[in-house]
Amino acid sequence: MPNFSRRYVLRTGLAAGAAIAAARCSGAPEGTPDNPATGPEVNTNASKDVTLRLIGTGVSQINEIRDKAQEDLGFKIEMRALSTEENNQIAITQPDQYDIFDGEYFSLPLVVPSGNLRPLEISRITNWDKIVSFFTTGEFKGMPVEGSQGTAPYRVMYLTGPDSTEFSSEPTEFATLIPFQYNADTLGYRPDLVGRTIETWGELFNEEFRGKTSILDIPQIGIMDAAMVAESLGLMTFGDKGNMTQAEIDQIIEILKEQKAAGQFRAFWKTFDESVNLMSSGEVVLQSMWSPAVTAVQAQGIECIYAPLKEGYRGWGGGVGLSKNLEGMQLDAAYEYLNWMLDGWVGAFLGRQGYYSAAPETAKKFMSEAEWAFWYEGQPASEDMVDPFGKTLAKAGVTRDGGSFDERFGNIVCWNSTMEENTYLVQKWNEFIAS
């Protein structure tokens, strides 16, 4: 009996079962759509009836990605773009409302204990060995990332078993999420309105920009940006910015309240689009920002810089996981989607927005030499750089803010984090926003 590939199984609608298991163990050459060899009669229409429901933030719920996936995989995909808080809440409380969870690693200490995510079988992930090492081994360029504060992805990458809700400190055969995008975050600013180069986190509290700054209104991330600013200005220090004590939370919240009372902030944003609108309109000139948001502002023909700050970057990583309710062909389709995410097309698409692929060598195959040199190697653009939507982001000769991939990720000092005092943090953060 022939050994059918998983993608062929999905396209033909052949259900997983004893016959397939026997075929996979047979060692026979793999069947193909053009030469399926012999085997049981298949239902060629079954796969078109598969629909996968994705939940995630607006950063990655992109119609073009959905359309390409449907074209390549042959089944339907529905996407819901949510705020980070909504996304986590649904993942934790409503597992029947989604098939695939697209979230950040810092959210996993909140989501995984619910038991609503299925531990992923690493053996079913084709390009696992091509994933960047700080996700899979906790190292980058031979150096451990343990020195970085916060929830480094490696710390919440593995689970202890196939039915576990307990993180493993050592690699296992079961993962929480399959990473597909990540970045090193910093401040964005409008050089035409600021009038000079921004080089330090402390500038966010500079009176020069009073009423024209903004900070991210997601407690677990906003507090990290505020801590970077406070340390930069010598206002306070932290034992671990990624796991603050109640006393440290109280102190940084008081600093934020003082800044708010003085009129430092123009607004607080929760979503990608809000940050883009604030910056492109000129309502703010300096703010917490994500790289693709800077890219989106640039795509409007507005100069915007993603500042390489002397204190370093705040890192984050996002990935995709599966609902515990998936089974049968739906589950097979979901694994096929995870593998497709690492095939390279998605990594190249997101790379043209400023993100990095979890499997760079597969993304490289879908990028031109000029694109790879600009986005990953930090070299001056040898031609105009164009985003996935056809807009020019950088003219020939321009160098990417922050330099190369190695320079950025060699300078991460903290990661987005869920702290032990998360409940207390959220309460105090909400007090700040309401003050």
ZARO-723798 format. One line per 5 residues: number of its first residue (from 1); their letters; for each residue x, z, y of C-alpha. Coordinates in steps of 0.001 Angstrom, whole numbers, plus 500000, padded with zeros to 6 digits. Layout:
<pts>
NUM	A	X Z Y; ...;
</pts>
This chain:
<pts>
1	MPNFS	500000 500000 500000; 501453 499077 503423; 502736 501645 505910; 500533 501136 508979; 501900 502180 512376;
6	RRYVL	499833 504755 514292; 499151 502235 517051; 497861 499754 514469; 495701 502463 512940; 494121 503096 516330;
11	RTGLA	493645 499447 517217; 491987 498639 513896; 489964 501831 513706; 491422 502853 510350; 490771 506599 510027;
16	AGAAI	493526 508960 508996; 493023 510051 505426; 494476 510248 501979; 495021 506508 501749; 497066 506481 504946;
21	AAARC	499025 509528 503869; 499874 507782 500627; 500809 504626 502503; 503129 506505 504839; 504903 508050 501897;
26	SGAPE	505265 504790 500027; 508291 503488 501908; 506760 500001 502026; 507372 497782 505091; 505107 498524 508047;
31	GTPDN	502024 496380 508426; 501283 494610 511690; 498157 493146 513261; 499457 489660 512360; 500406 490623 508819;
36	PATGP	498348 493618 507746; 499165 492945 504072; 496675 494421 501641; 494719 497609 501937; 491265 499035 502428;
41	EVNTN	488707 497225 504525; 488852 498441 508123; 486363 498796 510931; 487892 496732 513729; 485451 498081 516303;
46	ASKDV	485984 501813 515809; 488865 502281 518272; 486886 500826 521159; 484492 503753 520796; 487242 506325 521448;
51	TLRLI	487145 507878 524921; 489705 510433 526067; 488853 512726 528983; 491802 513779 531133; 491869 516546 533711;
56	GTGVS	494744 516925 536152; 495729 516975 539795; 495400 513960 542070; 499146 513408 541957; 498992 511849 538505;
61	QINEI	495341 510883 537999; 495951 507329 539158; 493624 504426 538416; 496465 501991 537778; 497890 504269 535080;
66	RDKAQ	494478 504617 533468; 493933 500859 533505; 497342 500105 531976; 496827 502713 529265; 493441 501250 528353;
71	EDLGF	494961 497770 528231; 497864 498823 526033; 496083 501286 523756; 492663 499724 523356; 490525 502796 523959;
76	KIEMR	488822 504270 527022; 490237 506917 529325; 488335 508962 531894; 490256 510878 534566; 489170 513790 536746;
81	ALSTE	491354 514669 539732; 491191 518380 540535; 493015 520969 542592; 495600 523007 540690; 493300 526038 540604;
86	ENNQI	490303 524043 539335; 492449 522311 536755; 493726 525597 535354; 490284 527185 535404; 488717 524377 533362;
91	AITQP	491639 524368 530930; 491200 528097 530370; 487408 528379 530247; 485966 524979 529292; 487964 523341 526478;
96	DQYDI	484947 521189 525586; 485165 519506 529000; 488503 517771 528398; 490624 516188 525691; 493941 516062 527557;
101	FDGEY	495208 518641 530038; 497679 517390 532644; 499219 520438 534256; 502374 522142 535421; 504593 524316 533281;
106	FSLPL	504229 527237 535684; 500497 527299 534804; 501128 527804 531093; 501412 531626 531166; 497826 531503 532461;
111	VVPSG	496480 528695 530245; 498171 529183 526859; 496867 532730 526154; 493311 531334 526252; 494020 529538 522975;
116	NLRPL	492419 526374 524327; 495532 524189 524082; 496535 522827 520686; 500213 523416 519824; 501777 519939 519784;
121	EISRI	503592 518687 516717; 506969 517541 518010; 507402 515394 514888; 504604 513155 516218; 506350 512510 519549;
126	TNWDK	508382 509318 519258; 510737 509771 522221; 511211 513528 522062; 514977 513079 521716; 515056 511105 524983;
131	IVSFF	513460 513857 527101; 515731 515372 529764; 517570 518346 528310; 516439 521028 530752; 512972 520681 529223;
136	TTGEF	514078 520775 525587; 517304 522827 525474; 517334 524695 528773; 520512 522940 529912; 521380 520288 532463;
141	KGMPV	524706 518473 532334; 525963 521146 529963; 525009 524001 532285; 522202 526476 531433; 519233 526581 533800;
146	EGSQG	518780 530299 533153; 520361 531025 536528; 517398 529409 538249; 514616 531816 539151; 510968 531287 538219;
151	TAPYR	509236 529591 535283; 511804 527014 534239; 509953 524609 531877; 512184 525443 528919; 510972 529040 528976;
156	VMYLT	507408 527955 528203; 508110 524767 526240; 507882 526080 522681; 505296 528041 520690; 506031 530174 517655;
161	GPDST	503727 528304 515265; 500939 525746 514703; 498182 528181 515754; 500203 530248 518207; 499547 531356 521769;
166	EFSSE	502962 533015 521953; 505941 531363 523646; 509159 531060 521677; 512516 531622 523359; 514098 529263 520830;
171	PTEFA	513180 525645 519969; 510494 525257 517307; 508472 522353 515928; 505575 523096 518282; 505398 522424 522018;
176	TLIPF	502973 523371 524777; 503094 520167 526828; 504912 516863 526634; 506688 516477 529992; 506338 513223 531853;
181	QYNAD	507093 513883 535522; 508915 516434 537647; 510768 516805 540899; 512837 518991 543155; 510622 520008 546064;
186	TLGYR	511531 520773 549635; 510132 520388 553164; 508911 517129 554654; 509088 516331 558342; 508440 513688 560967;
191	PDLVG	511810 512900 562613; 510085 511023 565434; 508185 514203 566373; 510826 516793 565484; 513629 514990 567281;
196	RTIET	516503 516229 565107; 517638 516757 561528; 516056 519595 559541; 518675 521258 557310; 517314 524690 556382;
201	WGELF	514125 526226 554996; 514110 528683 557904; 512944 525946 560282; 509397 526360 558950; 509110 529557 561009;
206	NEEFR	510904 528154 564069; 508929 528833 567264; 509893 525342 568395; 507291 524022 565951; 504611 526640 566562;
211	GKTSI	501169 525359 565686; 502645 522296 563986; 503729 523550 560560; 501881 523962 557288; 502468 525720 554008;
216	LDIPQ	501006 524997 550591; 497887 527026 549776; 498499 527455 546060; 499517 531123 545736; 502100 530724 542977;
221	IGIMD	503871 527890 544838; 503256 528777 548468; 504764 532222 547965; 507948 530600 546625; 508271 528382 549705;
226	AAMVA	507686 531408 551934; 510366 533321 550035; 512850 530480 550541; 512120 530605 554285; 512381 534402 554491;
231	ESLGL	515695 534495 552627; 517036 531679 554768; 516292 533663 557926; 517610 536940 556493; 514175 538556 556800;
236	MTFGD	514295 539885 553236; 515866 539355 549830; 514358 539205 546342; 515516 540335 542948; 513784 537253 541523;
241	KGNMT	511684 535009 543748; 509926 533796 540614; 508873 537280 539511; 508362 539459 542569; 507541 543157 542525;
246	QAEID	504420 544418 544282; 506633 545767 547069; 508256 542348 547543; 504859 540644 547550; 503613 543099 550170;
251	QIIEI	506628 542450 552383; 506529 538646 552258; 502750 538626 552797; 503188 540779 555913; 505759 538301 557201;
256	LKEQK	503323 535450 556585; 500501 537312 558322; 502732 537862 561356; 503589 534163 561472; 499926 533209 561171;
261	AAGQF	498888 535659 563890; 501536 534158 566161; 499993 530713 565640; 502863 529221 563643; 500676 527333 561170;
266	RAFWK	498402 524425 561970; 496793 524411 558520; 497143 525288 554838; 496780 522496 552317; 495757 522515 548650;
271	TFDES	495803 518843 547663; 498155 515900 547847; 495821 513957 550155; 495506 516862 552589; 499267 517043 553006;
276	VNLMS	499484 513284 553590; 496730 513352 556209; 498248 516293 558068; 501627 514589 558312; 500489 511040 558995;
281	SGEVV	498117 512178 561752; 500874 514136 563467; 498871 517363 563285; 501927 518871 561612; 505541 517855 562039;
286	LQSMW	507104 520052 559328; 505536 521383 556132; 505742 522127 552436; 505523 518720 550814; 505779 516772 547566;
291	SPAVT	507964 513709 547272; 505151 511198 546593; 503271 512586 549610; 506286 511746 551760; 506284 508337 550098;
296	AVQAQ	502586 507905 550929; 503258 508663 554599; 506153 506212 554634; 503907 503574 553065; 501754 503762 556219;
301	GIECI	504757 502672 558261; 505380 506212 559536; 508877 507663 559354; 508924 510787 557185; 511895 512576 555609;
306	YAPLK	512085 514718 552479; 514734 517146 553671; 517773 518013 551506; 518087 521661 552606; 521269 523674 552342;
311	EGYRG	519661 526529 550371; 518562 524206 547566; 515339 522979 546005; 512267 524455 544357; 511794 522695 541029;
316	WGGGV	508642 521885 539108; 507659 520025 535991; 504371 518578 534783; 503225 517575 531339; 500273 516721 529159;
321	GLSKN	498743 518799 526386; 495744 518618 524087; 492473 520495 523831; 492054 522593 520701; 488773 520750 520031;
326	LEGMQ	490374 517376 519257; 490183 516129 515682; 490198 512941 513627; 490595 509650 515435; 490251 511369 518826;
331	LDAAY	493303 513468 518002; 495266 510442 516783; 494371 508585 519983; 495486 511539 522084; 498892 511602 520390;
336	EYLNW	499150 507873 520945; 498500 508446 524635; 501232 511115 524795; 503689 508700 523226; 502607 505945 525587;
341	MLDGW	503331 508236 528537; 506968 508420 527408; 507335 504711 526579; 508721 503897 530013; 506032 502052 531973;
346	VGAFL	504551 505243 533418; 507997 506664 534187; 508917 503548 536158; 505557 503515 537956; 505926 507131 539075;
351	GRQGY	509618 506587 539817; 508679 504091 542512; 506792 506935 544209; 509727 509336 544094; 509038 511232 540870;
356	YSAAP	511392 511370 537913; 510556 510411 534326; 510921 512954 531539; 512575 510182 529521; 514683 508319 532103;
361	ETAKK	516273 505847 529686; 512851 504470 528708; 511786 504241 532375; 514990 502392 533196; 513865 499492 531000;
366	FMSEA	510907 498922 533340; 512899 499216 536595; 515146 496679 538258; 518832 497483 538675; 518220 497899 542402;
371	EWAFW	515360 500352 541835; 517333 502447 539366; 520346 502580 541664; 518204 503709 544606; 515830 506189 542961;
376	YEGQP	518122 507736 540343; 521718 507148 541398; 521371 507813 545113; 522890 504483 546104; 521885 502554 549228;
381	ASEDM	519031 500163 548539; 520391 496692 547810; 516956 495298 548667; 513694 496597 550099; 512192 499296 547868;
386	VDPFG	508506 498753 547152; 506066 501335 545810; 503705 500641 542865; 501022 499492 545284; 503151 496831 546970;
391	KTLAK	504091 498709 550137; 507685 498805 551361; 509048 502354 551331; 512684 501820 552193; 514493 498917 553777;
396	AGVTR	517694 497496 552322; 520661 499706 553168; 518719 502999 553242; 519747 505873 550939; 517178 508148 549314;
401	DGGSF	516798 511586 550918; 518686 514164 548877; 520864 511706 547021; 521012 511184 543286; 519072 512692 540411;
406	DERFG	522108 514787 539434; 522554 516094 542977; 518936 517168 543245; 518609 518834 539867; 522008 520404 540081;
411	NIVCW	520771 522268 543159; 517485 523845 542020; 517472 527551 542857; 513942 528394 541740; 511062 526887 539770;
416	NSTME	507332 527099 540340; 506287 530298 538661; 503521 532509 537343; 504652 536067 537948; 503921 539231 535998;
421	ENTYL	502106 540434 539117; 500097 537207 539394; 496724 538926 539853; 498118 541086 542628; 499840 538085 544207;
426	VQKWN	496623 536040 544302; 494756 538957 545877; 497383 539447 548592; 497744 535702 549198; 494005 535393 549739;
431	EFIAS	494222 538235 552209; 496850 536262 554110; 494774 533060 554150; 491700 535001 555320; 493602 537040 557959;
</pts>
